[in-house]
């Protein structure tokens, strides 16, 4: 069977990772969470005192990029690959609202993007990959056979993210989560390097009023149609 590259872009908390994991598992493809890679760099910056609410030492982060090694290791019990930073499992640590509040600023740094895009492109050399992020269809895999662009209302996305954080045991306020969603939208869409935009050939998926099952069924149908079209 022909294998394709599936690029899923979109705003924060639109369920990109959820549907990408489902799709990769169903098709037997490799799943790569590019957003987790930017979160890992952000976590490194936080741990090393390079970023805070009042300061961001961009030069120091750029200088230390060579010290950062990011990898994914499949966890059979969870059914997906977890993120490792310099050999340490940081899957849970990078999913906090604090990391979310800084990640768009880190992702706007050109040197950071260059380093991670190179790694992402290597991961997709053999096709059979589902990757989600902000610039997968516009920068990382411009020739992807299937490109999707996910969106939903800010309020709906904030509710989803809030429920997810509460379920994890995090103590957060809905207003703070909504503020984070709106702020990230602005930073991601207006940054100079690889802003979040819909690729001309991407299919738009507005899942504001979709169930997870409806979303998966629609996207799986698109994937199968694309694969069939290559025969």
Order of alpha helices (4+ residues) and beta strands (2+ residues): beta-alpha-beta-alpha-alpha-beta-beta-beta-alpha-alpha-beta-beta-alpha-alpha-beta-alpha
